[in-house]
Amino acid sequence: MGGSLGLAARSKGLASPVVGFDIDPRALELALERGAVDESASDPAEAVSGADLVFLSTPLRVIVEVFEEIAPALTPGMLVTDVGSTKSRVVREVGSRVPRGVHFIGGHPIAGSEHEGISAADEDLYRGAYWILTPTDETDPAAYGRLVRFIGGLDARVLALPADRHDEAMALMSHLPQFVASVLMEFAADAMKGEPGLPFAAGGGFRDMTRVASSSPDMWLGILRDNREAALDALDGFRDSLSQARGLLAGEDWEGLGELLAAAQAARRSMPEKPGVRVGDLVEVDVEIPDRPGALAGITTAVGESGVNIEDLHIVHSAEGARGTVRLLVEGRDAAARAEDSLTSHGYRASVRESE
Amino acid sequence: MGGSLGLAARSKGLASPVVGFDIDPRALELALERGAVDESASDPAEAVSGADLVFLSTPLRVIVEVFEEIAPALTPGMLVTDVGSTKSRVVREVGSRVPRGVHFIGGHPIAGSEHEGISAADEDLYRGAYWILTPTDETDPAAYGRLVRFIGGLDARVLALPADRHDEAMALMSHLPQFVASVLMEFAADAMKGEPGLPFAAGGGFRDMTRVASSSPDMWLGILRDNREAALDALDGFRDSLSQARGLLAGEDWEGLGELLAAAQAARRSMPEKPGVRVGDLVEVDVEIPDRPGALAGITTAVGESGVNIEDLHIVHSAEGARGTVRLLVEGRDAAARAEDSLTSHGYRASVRESE
């Protein structure tokens, strides 16, 4: 994650210098050699000293600890984010430790692979990927806008979600599939013992379904610890569905089973593709920021709910009084209309700006 | 399947002419246009008339019916095979209808995708893929050798398995994963209703795991009907594993869960890659054919159990008496030694031929 981020930020000229620290000196050396960082630091506090923007790309379980290490070196105006796969605990625990004037916004790029470490770093990892941000009631709109622009500069697409909804969604779409893949792989490997010729014959379906089982167990333990309750909820729902489907097969209810398979096919085929790099024109949507806490989180979440990415975000005439306006840029007029509808239905005053 | 086969056979000069029939006249016309067949026939019997080798590339549920249609046009020496995804029923039902002197050998290429029809035909579909054959006690070694050579000519790799073990293995490695993928997709789609932004954020893991859910429901209903008992066994075993794993998560047994994830990771990482096209030297293994029914099936299965593909197969001095010898060609000396060991342990007299 960190290596890919450094490679991308440097190649796109988004930051200079990029300063890195890694607990493993060899990884840090390799990051220098590969051009993922301009400079290496000898400890986390040195790495962040004087930085505009800090990415905590550590394993999930040490994010809070590393934040505590860097906190003394953070100065007002600095913006810190992370790339952890769960958000509620991190946002809560880091949030309570943020020095005055420093900004922290939780993040989670939906990118990566079962490969780990600086040797797997890929300058294009984030290209066209979603990057979830989890603003809170305290999030500063201007800092949020800076982060959105940086992520947009990586050709990634920002989607805003409250941390708890992020975690529920990931339990369903990431943690449950990972759990199922690992159990399926282990079950099949056990059942295939004594049939040495068979694993060779595994087709693409089995290979696809078990690919994530080769991910790091440590990483997944950390994720499942943080998000245990939501993962259990998702798992129990899935087990109920599986039992019902088993009943159709056992009872030779071919009509019912056919309906299930057809519904799954329709759902899979209607699933949006990975977003890819933005190609449409940017359209501006202006939203009045109400004078209450959490306005930015509410606005960005309302837009996220409509499935629209915020490509850029600026604060306009915020200095004129208590009420400011946030100007969102989204891709294309359809997306702008959807964002406007969703904002309006959530009680915000939003309007698509007509271009001349 | 049929379209890809025609394209490959024609481009590699394995058969001429390739004559095709399809129940859908437009598909047949497109097959001609795309060069998947040299000639189109007006019915199945006309298509097979005078053929050396017949591939039944129909949906699973009509293989037997189509075989009955072509049976009157089959003459002694002709070789018929199929590409159905389950084998026990087809091999039993077609086997009991084979005219005297005609050869039928069940087959299942482990290839294909969630896309269907002639428009998805791909000349390279079988390149480097496994192709399972299910010889029986009645299978004629010379006919089997012809089929092995044809499949080898497609750059696919033959693995022999008895039909019932093929079906058990596929229940585990294909039908169970498909079932789980469909249930996971349907469950997640249902749970994501009202969160229109979320499906966009599905990462590669979810996409990989649900890809096969977009396959044809009709095809899968046919497979699950044929192989219901083995699929239920696999499903029940998987559900037990899932319940045990859930117990680890619910009970916060992080050590136990870590062991499970690590075992799954190790199993996935040690899973052999798709075989790819043969690159090593061919080594000959001679095996005496005992004078008893089922000798060929026994020999090919023993080799399959060792994970070795038979690249070619000839009958040598079979005319000299009741005892013949079958000469197998396998890739490399290691594979030859493994095949020899497995054959010897199954009571066959086998020897690797030393090259000069």
Chai-1 contact restraints between the chains, C-beta under 6 A:
chainA,res_idxA,chainB,res_idxB,connection_type,confidence,min_distance_angstrom,max_distance_angstrom,comment,restraint_id
A,I110,B,A201,contact,1.0,0.0,6.0,A-B,restraint_1
A,I110,B,G203,contact,1.0,0.0,6.0,A-B,restraint_2
A,Y130,B,A201,contact,1.0,0.0,6.0,A-B,restraint_3
A,L159,B,A201,contact,1.0,0.0,6.0,A-B,restraint_4
A,A169,B,L198,contact,1.0,0.0,6.0,A-B,restraint_5
A,L172,B,A188,contact,1.0,0.0,6.0,A-B,restraint_6
A,L172,B,A191,contact,1.0,0.0,6.0,A-B,restraint_7
A,M173,B,A202,contact,1.0,0.0,6.0,A-B,restraint_8
A,M173,B,F206,contact,1.0,0.0,6.0,A-B,restraint_9
A,S174,B,G203,contact,1.0,0.0,6.0,A-B,restraint_10
A,S174,B,G205,contact,1.0,0.0,6.0,A-B,restraint_11
A,P177,B,G205,contact,1.0,0.0,6.0,A-B,restraint_12
A,P177,B,F206,contact,1.0,0.0,6.0,A-B,restraint_13
A,P177,B,M209,contact,1.0,0.0,6.0,A-B,restraint_14
A,S182,B,L261,contact,1.0,0.0,6.0,A-B,restraint_15
A,S182,B,A264,contact,1.0,0.0,6.0,A-B,restraint_16
A,V183,B,S241,contact,1.0,0.0,6.0,A-B,restraint_17
A,V183,B,L242,contact,1.0,0.0,6.0,A-B,restraint_18
A,V183,B,A245,contact,1.0,0.0,6.0,A-B,restraint_19
A,M185,B,A264,contact,1.0,0.0,6.0,A-B,restraint_20
A,M185,B,A267,contact,1.0,0.0,6.0,A-B,restraint_21
A,M185,B,R268,contact,1.0,0.0,6.0,A-B,restraint_22
A,E186,B,A263,contact,1.0,0.0,6.0,A-B,restraint_23
A,E186,B,A264,contact,1.0,0.0,6.0,A-B,restraint_24
A,F187,B,F238,contact,1.0,0.0,6.0,A-B,restraint_25
A,F187,B,S241,contact,1.0,0.0,6.0,A-B,restraint_26
A,A188,B,L172,contact,1.0,0.0,6.0,A-B,restraint_27
A,A189,B,A267,contact,1.0,0.0,6.0,A-B,restraint_28
A,A191,B,L172,contact,1.0,0.0,6.0,A-B,restraint_29
A,P196,B,G307,contact,1.0,0.0,6.0,A-B,restraint_30
A,G197,B,G304,contact,1.0,0.0,6.0,A-B,restraint_31
A,G197,B,E305,contact,1.0,0.0,6.0,A-B,restraint_32
A,G197,B,G307,contact,1.0,0.0,6.0,A-B,restraint_33
A,L198,B,A169,contact,1.0,0.0,6.0,A-B,restraint_34
A,P199,B,M271,contact,1.0,0.0,6.0,A-B,restraint_35
A,P199,B,P272,contact,1.0,0.0,6.0,A-B,restraint_36
A,F200,B,P272,contact,1.0,0.0,6.0,A-B,restraint_37
A,F200,B,G307,contact,1.0,0.0,6.0,A-B,restraint_38
A,A201,B,I110,contact,1.0,0.0,6.0,A-B,restraint_39
A,A201,B,Y130,contact,1.0,0.0,6.0,A-B,restraint_40
A,A201,B,L159,contact,1.0,0.0,6.0,A-B,restraint_41
A,A202,B,M173,contact,1.0,0.0,6.0,A-B,restraint_42
A,G203,B,I110,contact,1.0,0.0,6.0,A-B,restraint_43
A,G203,B,S174,contact,1.0,0.0,6.0,A-B,restraint_44
A,G205,B,S174,contact,1.0,0.0,6.0,A-B,restraint_45
A,G205,B,P177,contact,1.0,0.0,6.0,A-B,restraint_46
A,G205,B,V212,contact,1.0,0.0,6.0,A-B,restraint_47
A,F206,B,M173,contact,1.0,0.0,6.0,A-B,restraint_48
A,F206,B,P177,contact,1.0,0.0,6.0,A-B,restraint_49
A,D208,B,D208,contact,1.0,0.0,6.0,A-B,restraint_50
A,D208,B,R211,contact,1.0,0.0,6.0,A-B,restraint_51
A,M209,B,P177,contact,1.0,0.0,6.0,A-B,restraint_52
A,M209,B,M209,contact,1.0,0.0,6.0,A-B,restraint_53
A,T210,B,R268,contact,1.0,0.0,6.0,A-B,restraint_54
A,R211,B,D208,contact,1.0,0.0,6.0,A-B,restraint_55
A,V212,B,G205,contact,1.0,0.0,6.0,A-B,restraint_56
A,A213,B,A264,contact,1.0,0.0,6.0,A-B,restraint_57
A,A213,B,R268,contact,1.0,0.0,6.0,A-B,restraint_58
A,S214,B,Q265,contact,1.0,0.0,6.0,A-B,restraint_59
A,S214,B,R268,contact,1.0,0.0,6.0,A-B,restraint_60
A,S214,B,R269,contact,1.0,0.0,6.0,A-B,restraint_61
A,P217,B,G258,contact,1.0,0.0,6.0,A-B,restraint_62
A,P217,B,L261,contact,1.0,0.0,6.0,A-B,restraint_63
A,P217,B,A262,contact,1.0,0.0,6.0,A-B,restraint_64
A,P217,B,Q265,contact,1.0,0.0,6.0,A-B,restraint_65
A,W220,B,L261,contact,1.0,0.0,6.0,A-B,restraint_66
A,L221,B,W254,contact,1.0,0.0,6.0,A-B,restraint_67
A,L221,B,G258,contact,1.0,0.0,6.0,A-B,restraint_68
A,L235,B,R246,contact,1.0,0.0,6.0,A-B,restraint_69
A,F238,B,F187,contact,1.0,0.0,6.0,A-B,restraint_70
A,S241,B,V183,contact,1.0,0.0,6.0,A-B,restraint_71
A,S241,B,F187,contact,1.0,0.0,6.0,A-B,restraint_72
A,L242,B,V183,contact,1.0,0.0,6.0,A-B,restraint_73
A,A245,B,V183,contact,1.0,0.0,6.0,A-B,restraint_74
A,R246,B,L235,contact,1.0,0.0,6.0,A-B,restraint_75
A,A250,B,L232,contact,1.0,0.0,6.0,A-B,restraint_76
A,W254,B,L221,contact,1.0,0.0,6.0,A-B,restraint_77
A,G258,B,P217,contact,1.0,0.0,6.0,A-B,restraint_78
A,G258,B,L221,contact,1.0,0.0,6.0,A-B,restraint_79
A,L261,B,S182,contact,1.0,0.0,6.0,A-B,restraint_80
A,L261,B,P217,contact,1.0,0.0,6.0,A-B,restraint_81
A,L261,B,W220,contact,1.0,0.0,6.0,A-B,restraint_82
A,A262,B,P217,contact,1.0,0.0,6.0,A-B,restraint_83
A,A263,B,E186,contact,1.0,0.0,6.0,A-B,restraint_84
A,A264,B,S182,contact,1.0,0.0,6.0,A-B,restraint_85
A,A264,B,M185,contact,1.0,0.0,6.0,A-B,restraint_86
A,A264,B,E186,contact,1.0,0.0,6.0,A-B,restraint_87
A,A264,B,A213,contact,1.0,0.0,6.0,A-B,restraint_88
A,Q265,B,S214,contact,1.0,0.0,6.0,A-B,restraint_89
A,Q265,B,P217,contact,1.0,0.0,6.0,A-B,restraint_90
A,A267,B,M185,contact,1.0,0.0,6.0,A-B,restraint_91
A,A267,B,A189,contact,1.0,0.0,6.0,A-B,restraint_92
A,R268,B,M185,contact,1.0,0.0,6.0,A-B,restraint_93
A,R268,B,T210,contact,1.0,0.0,6.0,A-B,restraint_94
A,R268,B,A213,contact,1.0,0.0,6.0,A-B,restraint_95
A,R268,B,S214,contact,1.0,0.0,6.0,A-B,restraint_96
A,R269,B,S214,contact,1.0,0.0,6.0,A-B,restraint_97
A,M271,B,P199,contact,1.0,0.0,6.0,A-B,restraint_98
A,P272,B,P199,contact,1.0,0.0,6.0,A-B,restraint_99
A,P272,B,F200,contact,1.0,0.0,6.0,A-B,restraint_100
A,G304,B,G197,contact,1.0,0.0,6.0,A-B,restraint_101
A,E305,B,G197,contact,1.0,0.0,6.0,A-B,restraint_102
A,G307,B,P196,contact,1.0,0.0,6.0,A-B,restraint_103
A,G307,B,G197,contact,1.0,0.0,6.0,A-B,restraint_104
A,G307,B,F200,contact,1.0,0.0,6.0,A-B,restraint_105
